């Protein structure tokens, strides 16, 4: 990626964070790199804290958490 493309990707990530700073569950959102691109995801899904039961319930309630594609892998390559 060129410096201009890097800057544009950074701007898109920052814009997405400003647009949706919190998940519907109230936890903060965080950009996460995956094979298919860069996603804005609920931090309770990526970094569940608490007891095993809390982590298990967080996994089960995955559909109740926000997740938004910021940059597709093809666009990032």
N, CA, C and O of each residue as an XYZ file, in Angstrom:
308
protein
N       0.836     -1.187      0.000
C       0.000      0.000      0.000
C       0.881      1.250      0.000
O       1.946      1.286      0.615
N       0.416      2.235     -0.685
C       1.132      3.500     -0.729
C       0.824      4.297      0.531
O      -0.145      3.994      1.228
N       1.624      5.304      0.833
C       1.326      6.147      1.995
C      -0.067      6.783      1.925
O      -0.732      6.926      2.951
N      -0.507      7.162      0.730
C      -1.840      7.749      0.580
C      -2.917      6.725      0.895
O      -3.905      7.047      1.554
N      -2.734      5.479      0.424
C      -3.698      4.412      0.715
C      -3.733      4.096      2.211
O      -4.800      3.857      2.777
N      -2.562      4.098      2.842
C      -2.501      3.881      4.293
C      -3.262      4.971      5.038
O      -4.005      4.687      5.977
N      -3.075      6.207      4.619
C      -3.764      7.323      5.253
C      -5.273      7.216      5.066
O      -6.036      7.469      5.999
N      -5.705      6.840      3.863
C      -7.137      6.668      3.604
C      -7.722      5.538      4.450
O      -8.832      5.662      4.967
N      -6.983      4.437      4.593
C      -7.447      3.320      5.427
C      -7.563      3.763      6.882
O      -8.533      3.428      7.562
N      -6.577      4.514      7.357
C      -6.610      5.017      8.730
C      -7.805      5.943      8.941
O      -8.469      5.877      9.975
N      -8.076      6.796      7.976
C      -9.228      7.701      8.073
C     -10.543      6.927      8.124
O     -11.450      7.281      8.877
N     -10.639      5.873      7.321
C     -11.865      5.051      7.328
C     -12.058      4.363      8.677
O     -13.176      4.284      9.186
N     -10.971      3.870      9.249
C     -11.045      3.206     10.556
C     -11.460      4.214     11.629
O     -12.346      3.937     12.438
N     -10.819      5.377     11.633
C     -11.159      6.406     12.622
C     -12.596      6.880     12.466
O     -13.279      7.128     13.461
N     -13.062      7.008     11.230
C     -14.440      7.435     10.990
C     -15.428      6.381     11.519
O     -16.436      6.715     12.142
N     -15.119      5.125     11.261
C     -15.990      4.043     11.737
C     -16.044      4.022     13.262
O     -17.102      3.782     13.843
N     -14.911      4.272     13.911
C     -14.880      4.308     15.381
C     -15.699      5.480     15.916
O     -16.369      5.350     16.940
N     -15.650      6.623     15.232
C     -16.459      7.773     15.671
C     -17.947      7.531     15.420
O     -18.793      7.930     16.220
N     -18.254      6.876     14.304
C     -19.639      6.618     13.936
C     -20.306      5.615     14.877
O     -21.486      5.756     15.199
N     -19.560      4.609     15.316
C     -20.108      3.572     16.182
C     -19.101      3.250     17.298
O     -18.424      2.224     17.238
N     -18.999      4.118     18.314
C     -18.014      3.881     19.369
C     -18.397      2.747     20.321
O     -17.532      2.166     20.977
N     -19.701      2.433     20.397
C     -20.157      1.411     21.338
C     -21.062      0.401     20.661
O     -21.792      0.728     19.725
N     -21.006     -0.815     21.140
C     -21.867     -1.901     20.693
C     -23.260     -1.704     21.281
O     -23.444     -0.909     22.202
N     -24.229     -2.423     20.752
C     -25.580     -2.371     21.306
C     -25.613     -2.881     22.748
O     -26.537     -2.560     23.495
N     -24.611     -3.674     23.145
C     -24.543     -4.180     24.518
C     -23.902     -3.168     25.465
O     -23.899     -3.378     26.678
N     -23.352     -2.061     24.922
C     -22.749     -1.022     25.748
C     -21.236     -1.071     25.840
O     -20.623     -0.147     26.375
N     -20.622     -2.124     25.332
C     -19.163     -2.251     25.371
C     -18.545     -1.462     24.215
O     -19.192     -1.255     23.189
N     -17.290     -1.022     24.380
C     -16.633     -0.283     23.295
C     -16.364     -1.174     22.080
O     -16.262     -2.396     22.190
N     -16.253     -0.528     20.931
C     -15.924     -1.211     19.681
C     -14.433     -1.041     19.402
O     -13.819     -0.067     19.836
N     -13.860     -1.994     18.676
C     -12.439     -1.960     18.374
C     -12.201     -2.521     16.971
O     -12.843     -3.495     16.580
N     -11.268     -1.906     16.198
C     -10.949     -2.462     14.879
C     -10.148     -3.757     15.033
O      -9.230     -3.845     15.849
N     -10.520     -4.763     14.225
C      -9.875     -6.072     14.285
C      -9.559     -6.526     12.871
O     -10.424     -6.494     11.995
N      -8.320     -6.947     12.646
C      -7.923     -7.467     11.345
C      -8.274     -8.938     11.222
O      -7.925     -9.737     12.090
N      -8.954     -9.296     10.162
C      -9.332    -10.683      9.866
C      -8.916    -10.990      8.436
O      -8.493    -10.095      7.704
N      -9.034    -12.263      8.034
C      -8.660    -12.668      6.669
C      -9.434    -11.898      5.602
O      -8.904    -11.572      4.540
N     -10.703    -11.615      5.910
C     -11.559    -10.982      4.902
C     -11.569     -9.461      4.976
O     -12.270     -8.812      4.199
N     -10.804     -8.882      5.899
C     -10.713     -7.429      5.978
C     -10.575     -6.914      7.394
O     -10.263     -7.666      8.316
N     -10.810     -5.632      7.555
C     -10.738     -4.993      8.865
C     -12.164     -4.724      9.327
O     -12.943     -4.077      8.628
N     -12.493     -5.225     10.505
C     -13.836     -5.130     11.064
C     -13.820     -4.278     12.318
O     -12.818     -4.210     13.029
N     -14.936     -3.635     12.575
C     -15.160     -2.953     13.841
C     -16.037     -3.907     14.642
O     -17.170     -4.191     14.254
N     -15.512     -4.402     15.761
C     -16.200     -5.425     16.536
C     -16.318     -5.031     17.996
O     -15.534     -4.236     18.513
N     -17.312     -5.604     18.642
C     -17.516     -5.414     20.071
C     -16.339     -6.039     20.822
O     -15.958     -7.176     20.546
N     -15.769     -5.305     21.760
C     -14.617     -5.820     22.499
C     -14.982     -6.989     23.406
O     -14.108     -7.770     23.780
N     -16.252     -7.123     23.764
C     -16.625     -8.254     24.608
C     -16.530     -9.569     23.835
O     -16.420    -10.633     24.444
N     -16.569     -9.509     22.516
C     -16.405    -10.726     21.699
C     -14.939    -11.043     21.481
O     -14.554    -12.212     21.476
N     -14.119    -10.027     21.301
C     -12.709    -10.274     21.011
C     -11.877    -10.449     22.268
O     -10.864    -11.149     22.251
N     -12.294     -9.821     23.357
C     -11.560     -9.906     24.621
C     -12.533    -10.110     25.777
O     -12.654     -9.247     26.645
N     -13.232    -11.257     25.792
C     -14.192    -11.454     26.880
C     -13.476    -11.562     28.225
O     -12.475    -12.266     28.358
N     -13.999    -10.864     29.197
C     -13.393    -10.914     30.521
C     -14.397    -11.508     31.491
O     -15.582    -11.628     31.180
N     -13.928    -11.869     32.639
C     -14.806    -12.422     33.648
C     -14.689    -13.927     33.729
O     -13.728    -14.522     33.241
N     -15.669    -14.523     34.345
C     -15.645    -15.959     34.576
C     -15.873    -16.730     33.278
O     -16.207    -16.151     32.244
N     -15.693    -18.007     33.353
C     -15.918    -18.873     32.201
C     -17.368    -18.768     31.736
O     -17.641    -18.798     30.536
N     -18.285    -18.648     32.673
C     -19.699    -18.539     32.323
C     -19.964    -17.250     31.549
O     -20.706    -17.264     30.567
N     -19.368    -16.135     31.978
C     -19.545    -14.857     31.290
C     -18.990    -14.941     29.870
O     -19.626    -14.463     28.931
N     -17.813    -15.540     29.703
C     -17.225    -15.685     28.370
C     -18.080    -16.581     27.487
O     -18.254    -16.305     26.300
N     -18.616    -17.658     28.064
C     -19.469    -18.576     27.322
C     -20.742    -17.870     26.858
O     -21.148    -18.017     25.705
N     -21.369    -17.109     27.745
C     -22.590    -16.385     27.391
C     -22.322    -15.312     26.340
O     -23.161    -15.057     25.478
N     -21.149    -14.688     26.417
C     -20.773    -13.689     25.414
C     -20.653    -14.331     24.040
O     -21.043    -13.735     23.035
N     -20.117    -15.541     23.996
C     -19.995    -16.266     22.731
C     -21.371    -16.649     22.192
O     -21.631    -16.518     20.996
N     -22.242    -17.118     23.065
C     -23.586    -17.525     22.644
C     -24.416    -16.357     22.139
O     -25.224    -16.511     21.223
N     -24.216    -15.190     22.739
C     -25.013    -14.024     22.354
C     -24.325    -13.206     21.274
O     -24.516    -11.992     21.202
N     -23.535    -13.850     20.442
C     -22.785    -13.160     19.401
C     -23.630    -12.352     18.441
O     -23.175    -11.330     17.927
N     -24.852    -12.792     18.191
C     -25.708    -12.051     17.270
C     -26.207    -10.753     17.885
O     -26.671     -9.864     17.171
N     -26.112    -10.638     19.218
C     -26.566     -9.421     19.896
C     -25.469     -8.365     19.954
O     -25.674     -7.286     20.511
N     -24.303     -8.669     19.382
C     -23.185     -7.732     19.391
C     -22.984     -7.146     18.004
O     -23.254     -7.794     16.993
N     -22.504     -5.907     17.972
C     -22.290     -5.213     16.704
C     -20.998     -5.682     16.045
O     -20.010     -5.986     16.713
N     -21.033     -5.730     14.731
C     -19.851     -6.060     13.927
C     -20.059     -5.410     12.577
O     -21.099     -5.592     11.945
N     -19.066     -4.648     12.132
C     -19.210     -3.892     10.895
C     -17.909     -3.951     10.094
O     -16.830     -3.698     10.629
N     -18.021     -4.282      8.824
C     -16.858     -4.320      7.934
C     -16.430     -2.898      7.602
O     -17.240     -2.086      7.154
N     -15.164     -2.604      7.822
C     -14.630     -1.269      7.533
C     -13.928     -1.273      6.185
O     -14.201     -0.433      5.327
N     -13.012     -2.235      6.004
C     -12.216     -2.317      4.776
C     -12.157     -3.775      4.329
O     -11.722     -4.639      5.091
N     -12.587     -4.052      3.115
C     -12.513     -5.418      2.581
C     -11.073     -5.797      2.311
O     -10.239     -4.930      2.050
N     -10.773     -7.079      2.371
C      -9.407     -7.561      2.158
C      -8.888     -7.177      0.781
O      -7.714     -6.835      0.641
N      -9.740     -7.228     -0.237
C      -9.300     -6.863     -1.591
C      -8.882     -5.400     -1.651
O      -7.934     -5.051     -2.354
N      -9.580     -4.555     -0.923
C      -9.249     -3.124     -0.908
C      -7.994     -2.850     -0.100
O      -7.281     -1.882     -0.366
N      -7.716     -3.705      0.898
C      -6.548     -3.516      1.746
C      -5.283     -4.037      1.081
O      -4.183     -3.625      1.447
N      -5.418     -4.929      0.117
C      -4.247     -5.527     -0.537
C      -3.643     -4.616     -1.586
O      -2.654     -4.978     -2.222
